[in-house]
Structures are given as C-alpha cells and as structure tokens.
Amino acid sequence: MLPVMSGIHIVQDGRPGAPALLLLQNAAAPIALWDPVIESLAGTNHVIRVDLLGPAGYDVPAQARLAAGALDQLDVERVTVVGHSSGGMVAASLAEQRSGLVTALALIGTGPSPSAKTPDPPLARLLTAPLAGRLLWRLKTEATIRKAARTAFTRPVDIPEAFVSHMQGMAYQAFTATMRGYWDYLSERSIPDRLAGLGLPVLVIFGAEDQRWHSASATDYRAVPGARIEMLPGVGHTPMIEDPMTTVGLLLEFAAAQGEKA
C-alpha cells in the first residue's frame, strides 16, 4: 500500500501492531532498494518505508522531522530505525531529535565522518560544477545512470529498474542540494560523536569492499558505547541487495533484541 501523508510517500508491510521498524534509504535511491529484505523483515515487524526526497527540504534535520511526523501520523510510539548510507544520517538526526521515539539504530554503509569518504570519480565531481553539472544531468541516459551506480555494488547484481527510474525523475537541484545537506550534517559533527551520548543500542553493518566509504572507518563507531560492528566480506556499499540473507538476519536479531527489552 502506498498512501500519501503530507506529500510523503509511505509504504507499510507486516502487522501494524508488531514492533515498528523504519527503513530510510539514501536520497539517490528509491524505497524499492529495500525490496529484497522486506518479506523477511515484515514477518515479525511493522515495516515502514518513507520517501523523504522533495517535501522535506534538503537538510538532514528537516528530513528527520518529516520522518518523525510520518511516524506520529501512524501512531508509532517506539521504533527501531535502519538507515542506509546518507539515510543513516537522517536516522541519527531523528534519534537526536526524538530520543523517546527512537529505541535503537542500525546503520548500513553510513560513513562516520568526511574523512571516511572515498574520492569521487571525475564525472561525479563534475556534477557539482553548476554549468557542467546541469549539462551532464540533462544528458544522462539509462546507460550512464547504470554505469554511475556500479560503485554502489561490488558483487555482480542487476541494477534495479526502480533505481534508474528514480534517478531519471530527480531534478538536478534536488540532487545537488540533498548531497550538500548530507555533507554539511556530516561535517558539522561526526555520526559516532552524535550517537555516543544518546545511550541507544547501535548496530553498524558495513561491506568490506565498500567503494563509497572506506570500510576501515567502521571502527570509528567503537566510540559509541556498546555499538556492534558487523563487516560483511565481499560485499560493497549496498548489503541489502548484495547479501540480503546476511543483512536481514542481522536486522532481525537486532530488532528482536529491542523487543525483548521493551
């Protein structure tokens, strides 16, 4: 089901009365990014996916406020939040803003600080140049989108059609402003530093072969008391697609542990 609340696209799976699990993808990806793990997660959880791009504005705290508003409209009082890549930054901001709502955080491929970022390829760097970037954006094709998306995967996987459609429909201003918002949030204060004082259970999942963030940077999350760090061998930036069985197993175990504490 795909209702619209305050201009937000929300998808719900599983039983509404089950423990709530909010999934937040990065802005360059559609909510369909989570499809490989939804059926398994929804067996024991009320799984909520929110597409925040557009109506929320482009800074991370604004996107987190919109996610919180969606949960409030769904009468969710406690939730485990799972964020992928820059979606993990929104998850962290949501935890900062609503400590009574967020009971635990799982971060998948979320770089802890600016120094963890791998260098962008030349074409990606050109996208941030106003004139060249706008021209490249207008000239993008399905083939160029698929080529650019390859760095999100290390294992050989098919690029989801929904990913291509999502990028084709995204405006250049939305893309650049959102990326800038994420970078500003990360540059202001590292994710481990933000989470260290919140007292929340934290699970960090990182692909050992991540091409977007240095995988060794996952150890920075040791600064968060009690954080659990899981490194997936042979996996890149998108574990839910490259290794859905391992990813869903970790998430189910983590979510179940929070239910036992409730």
C-alpha positions in Angstrom: 0.0 0.0 0.0 1.4 3.4 -0.9 -0.6 6.2 0.9 0.5 9.8 0.8 0.7 11.8 4.0 1.6 15.5 3.9 3.2 14.9 0.5 5.3 11.9 1.7 5.2 8.5 0.1 4.9 5.8 2.8 4.9 2.1 2.4 3.9 -0.2 5.2 4.4 -4.0 5.4 3.7 -6.5 8.1 1.3 -6.1 11.0 0.6 -2.6 12.4 0.7 -3.9 16.0 4.1 -5.6 15.6 7.3 -3.8 16.7 8.0 -0.9 14.3 11.0 -0.8 12.0 11.6 2.3 10.0 13.8 2.0 6.9 15.5 5.1 5.4 17.4 4.8 2.2 19.8 7.4 0.8 18.3 10.1 -1.4 19.7 8.8 -4.6 17.8 5.5 -4.2 14.1 4.6 -4.3 12.3 2.9 -1.4 12.4 -0.2 -3.6 16.1 -0.5 -2.6 14.8 -2.5 0.4 12.6 -4.9 -1.5 15.0 -7.9 -1.1 14.7 -7.8 2.7 11.1 -6.7 3.1 9.3 -10.1 3.2 11.6 -11.5 5.9 11.5 -8.3 8.0 7.7 -8.0 7.7 7.1 -11.4 9.2 7.7 -10.2 12.7 7.8 -6.4 12.4 5.7 -3.5 11.2 8.0 -2.3 8.5 7.7 1.4 7.4 9.4 2.9 4.5 9.4 6.7 3.8 10.4 8.6 0.7 11.7 11.9 2.1 13.1 13.5 -1.1 11.3 16.7 -2.1 8.7 17.7 0.5 11.2 17.7 3.4 13.6 20.2 2.2 17.3 19.3 1.7 18.9 19.5 5.1 19.2 16.4 7.2 17.3 17.7 10.3 14.4 18.7 8.2 14.2 15.2 6.6 14.4 13.7 10.1 11.5 16.0 11.3 9.4 14.8 8.3 10.1 11.2 9.2 9.1 11.8 12.7 5.9 13.4 11.5 5.1 10.4 9.4 5.6 8.1 12.4 3.4 10.3 14.6 0.6 10.1 12.0 0.9 6.4 12.1 0.7 6.4 15.9 4.1 4.8 16.2 5.4 5.4 19.7 8.6 3.3 19.6 10.7 2.5 16.6 14.0 0.9 15.6 15.4 2.9 12.7 17.5 1.5 10.0 19.4 3.9 7.7 21.4 3.1 4.6 24.3 5.4 3.6 23.1 9.0 3.9 19.8 7.6 5.2 21.8 6.7 8.3 22.5 10.4 8.8 18.8 11.1 8.8 18.3 8.2 11.2 21.0 9.7 13.5 19.3 13.1 13.4 15.9 11.5 14.1 17.5 9.9 17.2 18.9 13.3 18.3 15.5 15.0 17.9 13.2 12.3 19.3 15.1 10.2 21.9 11.8 8.9 23.3 10.6 7.7 19.9 13.8 6.0 18.6 14.8 3.0 20.7 17.7 1.7 18.5 19.6 2.5 15.4 21.0 0.2 12.7 23.3 2.0 10.2 24.2 0.3 6.9 27.1 1.7 4.9 26.9 5.0 6.7 30.2 6.8 6.7 31.1 8.1 10.1 32.9 11.3 9.1 34.0 13.3 6.0 37.5 11.6 6.1 35.8 8.3 5.6 34.6 9.2 2.1 36.4 7.6 -0.8 37.4 10.0 -3.7 34.6 10.6 -6.2 35.3 9.7 -9.8 35.9 12.7 -12.1 32.5 12.5 -13.6 30.8 12.7 -10.2 32.9 15.7 -9.2 31.8 17.5 -12.4 28.2 17.2 -11.3 28.8 19.7 -8.5 30.1 22.3 -11.0 27.0 24.5 -11.8 27.3 24.7 -15.6 28.9 21.4 -16.4 26.8 19.6 -13.8 23.5 20.8 -15.2 24.6 19.8 -18.7 25.6 16.4 -17.6 22.4 15.9 -15.7 20.3 16.8 -18.8 22.3 14.4 -20.9 22.1 11.4 -18.5 20.7 8.2 -20.0 19.8 4.8 -18.6 23.2 3.6 -19.6 25.1 6.4 -17.8 22.9 6.0 -14.7 23.7 2.3 -14.6 27.4 3.0 -15.1 27.4 5.5 -12.3 25.5 3.2 -10.0 28.1 0.4 -10.3 30.2 1.9 -7.4 27.3 1.2 -5.1 27.8 -2.6 -5.7 30.8 -4.8 -5.5 29.1 -8.2 -6.2 27.6 -8.7 -9.6 24.0 -7.7 -9.3 21.4 -6.3 -11.6 20.8 -2.6 -11.1 17.1 -2.3 -10.0 14.9 -0.7 -12.6 13.4 1.4 -9.8 16.8 2.9 -9.2 17.1 4.0 -12.8 13.6 5.5 -12.8 14.3 7.3 -9.5 17.4 9.0 -10.9 15.7 9.9 -14.2 12.9 11.6 -12.3 15.1 13.5 -9.9 15.8 17.2 -10.5 19.3 18.4 -10.6 18.7 21.0 -7.9 17.2 18.3 -5.6 20.2 16.0 -6.2 22.9 18.6 -5.5 21.1 20.3 -2.6 20.4 17.0 -0.9 24.0 15.9 -1.3 25.2 19.2 0.1 22.8 18.9 3.0 24.2 15.5 3.9 27.8 16.7 3.7 27.0 19.7 5.9 25.5 17.5 8.5 28.4 15.1 8.5 31.0 17.9 8.5 29.4 19.7 11.5 29.8 16.7 13.7 30.7 13.0 13.2 28.0 10.3 13.5 29.7 8.4 16.3 30.1 11.7 18.2 26.4 12.4 17.8 25.4 9.0 19.0 27.9 8.5 21.8 25.8 10.3 24.4 22.4 9.1 23.3 22.6 5.7 25.1 20.9 3.8 22.3 21.7 0.4 21.0 23.6 0.7 17.7 24.3 -1.8 15.0 26.7 -0.9 12.2 26.8 -3.0 9.1 29.5 -2.3 6.5 30.5 -4.1 3.3 34.2 -4.9 3.5 34.5 -3.9 -0.2 32.5 -0.7 0.0 33.6 1.7 -2.8 31.8 4.8 -1.4 33.2 4.8 2.1 36.5 3.4 3.4 35.3 0.2 5.2 38.0 0.6 7.8 36.2 3.7 9.0 33.5 1.4 10.5 35.8 1.0 13.5 35.2 4.7 14.3 31.8 3.6 15.7 33.6 2.0 18.6 33.4 5.5 20.2 29.7 4.7 20.7 29.3 2.7 23.9 28.2 -0.9 23.2 28.0 -0.4 19.4 28.0 -3.7 17.4 30.0 -3.6 14.2 29.5 -6.3 11.5 31.7 -6.4 8.5 30.4 -8.3 5.5 33.2 -9.9 3.4 33.0 -9.5 -0.4 30.1 -7.0 -0.1 30.1 -3.4 -1.3 28.0 -0.4 -0.4 24.6 -2.0 -0.6 24.4 -5.1 1.6 20.6 -5.4 1.4 20.9 -6.2 -2.4 24.3 -7.8 -2.5 23.8 -10.1 0.6 20.2 -9.8 1.6 20.2 -13.1 3.7 23.0 -11.9 6.0 21.7 -8.4 6.2 18.1 -9.5 7.1 19.5 -11.9 9.6 21.4 -9.2 11.4 18.5 -6.8 11.3 16.0 -9.4 12.6 18.3 -10.4 15.5 18.9 -6.7 16.4 15.2 -5.8 16.2 14.2 -8.8 18.3 16.6 -7.8 21.0 15.0 -4.4 21.3 11.6 -6.1 21.6 12.8 -8.2 24.5 13.9 -5.0 26.3 10.6 -3.3 25.8 
